[in-house]
């Protein structure tokens, strides 16, 4: 159920698009899992293609981040549903960035390969699950309520 009015089909589709950003960003953590399970790589093939283009453009993540923040989240003319989902995708991307810092710290531990691989797989699966849940909820026209993240989103999007 929509929190502020009803959503049409175009709002639902546009609300799903920002979730490509965290999905592309989290692939860095997923390569260990994708190598172990080749069928999973087939499922993520379209995202891998996007990832290859994304990595070719310098500062693409920063450009997309600020474009989404300034042009969508802060634009009151865009529906609340789209702005909410965009901000939630941005926060998921920030979580991925913070996890990258965490993995760099864990990487300093000698012979911590198993810990790094486990951490990478956990981050990958957690973000993919959050994105999948959010996209399904968006397609159904509902707000995806992810604990703590959605509360922060509601504080940012009025």
C-alpha positions in Angstrom: 0.0 0.0 0.0 1.3 3.4 -0.9 2.0 5.8 2.0 1.2 9.0 0.1 -1.4 8.3 -2.5 -1.5 5.7 -5.1 1.2 4.8 -7.6 0.9 4.2 -11.3 2.9 1.7 -13.3 5.5 4.3 -14.5 6.2 5.4 -10.9 6.7 1.7 -10.0 9.2 1.2 -12.8 11.1 4.4 -12.2 11.2 3.6 -8.5 13.1 0.3 -9.3 15.7 1.9 -11.5 17.9 3.5 -8.8 18.4 0.0 -7.3 20.8 -0.7 -10.2 23.4 1.5 -8.4 23.8 -0.7 -5.3 23.4 -3.8 -7.4 26.3 -2.8 -9.7 28.4 -1.6 -6.7 28.0 -4.8 -4.7 29.3 -7.0 -7.6 32.8 -6.2 -6.4 32.0 -8.3 -3.3 30.3 -11.0 -5.3 33.0 -12.2 -7.6 34.2 -14.8 -5.1 30.6 -16.2 -5.0 30.1 -15.9 -8.8 33.3 -17.9 -9.4 32.2 -20.7 -7.1 28.7 -20.8 -8.6 28.8 -20.3 -12.4 25.0 -20.5 -12.7 24.8 -17.5 -10.4 27.0 -15.6 -12.9 24.5 -16.4 -15.6 21.8 -14.8 -13.5 23.9 -11.7 -13.0 25.1 -11.4 -16.6 23.1 -8.2 -17.4 24.4 -6.6 -14.2 28.0 -7.7 -15.1 27.6 -5.9 -18.5 26.5 -2.8 -16.7 29.4 -3.2 -14.2 32.0 -3.3 -17.0 30.6 0.0 -18.4 30.4 1.5 -14.9 34.0 0.8 -14.2 35.2 2.3 -17.4 33.9 5.8 -16.5 36.0 7.5 -13.9 34.0 8.7 -10.9 30.8 7.2 -12.3 29.6 6.2 -8.9 30.1 9.7 -7.5 28.4 11.3 -10.6 25.4 9.0 -10.4 25.2 9.4 -6.6 25.0 13.2 -6.8 22.7 13.1 -9.8 20.2 10.9 -8.0 20.5 13.0 -4.8 20.1 16.4 -6.5 17.9 15.7 -9.4 15.5 13.1 -7.8 15.6 13.1 -4.0 15.6 16.8 -3.6 13.1 17.5 -6.4 9.6 17.9 -4.8 8.0 17.7 -8.2 8.8 14.0 -8.4 6.5 11.6 -6.6 7.3 10.7 -3.0 7.4 7.0 -3.9 10.2 7.5 -6.5 12.1 9.8 -4.2 11.8 7.3 -1.3 13.1 4.4 -3.3 15.9 6.5 -4.8 17.1 7.6 -1.3 16.9 4.0 -0.1 19.1 2.9 -3.0 21.5 5.7 -2.2 21.7 4.5 1.5 22.3 1.0 0.4 25.2 2.3 -1.8 26.6 4.2 1.3 26.4 0.9 3.2 28.4 -0.8 0.5 31.0 1.9 0.7 31.3 1.5 4.5 31.5 -2.3 4.1 34.4 -1.7 1.6 36.3 0.2 4.4 35.5 -2.7 6.8 36.9 -5.3 4.4 40.0 -3.2 4.0 40.6 -3.3 7.7 39.9 -7.0 7.9 42.3 -7.5 5.0 45.1 -6.3 7.2 44.8 -9.4 9.3 47.4 -12.0 8.3 46.1 -15.1 6.6 42.5 -13.8 6.7 41.5 -15.0 3.3 38.7 -17.1 4.7 37.4 -14.2 6.7 37.5 -11.9 3.7 35.7 -14.3 1.5 33.0 -14.9 4.1 32.6 -11.2 4.6 32.5 -10.5 0.9 29.8 -13.2 0.3 27.8 -12.0 3.3 27.8 -8.4 2.1 26.9 -9.5 -1.5 24.0 -11.7 -0.4 22.7 -9.1 2.1 22.6 -6.3 -0.4 21.2 -8.5 -3.2 18.5 -9.6 -0.8 17.7 -6.0 0.2 17.6 -4.9 -3.5 15.4 -7.8 -4.5 13.0 -7.1 -1.7 12.9 -3.4 -2.5 12.3 -4.0 -6.2 9.5 -6.5 -5.6 7.8 -4.2 -3.2 8.2 -1.2 -5.6 6.7 -3.2 -8.4 3.8 -4.0 -6.2 3.4 -0.3 -5.4 4.4 -0.7 -1.7 7.1 1.0 0.3 10.0 -1.4 1.1 10.5 -1.2 4.8 14.0 -2.2 5.6 14.7 -1.7 9.4 16.9 1.3 10.2 17.4 2.2 6.5 13.8 3.1 5.8 13.7 5.2 9.0 16.7 7.2 7.8 15.0 7.6 4.4 11.8 9.0 5.9 14.0 11.6 7.7 15.5 12.7 4.4 12.5 12.5 2.1 9.5 14.7 3.1 
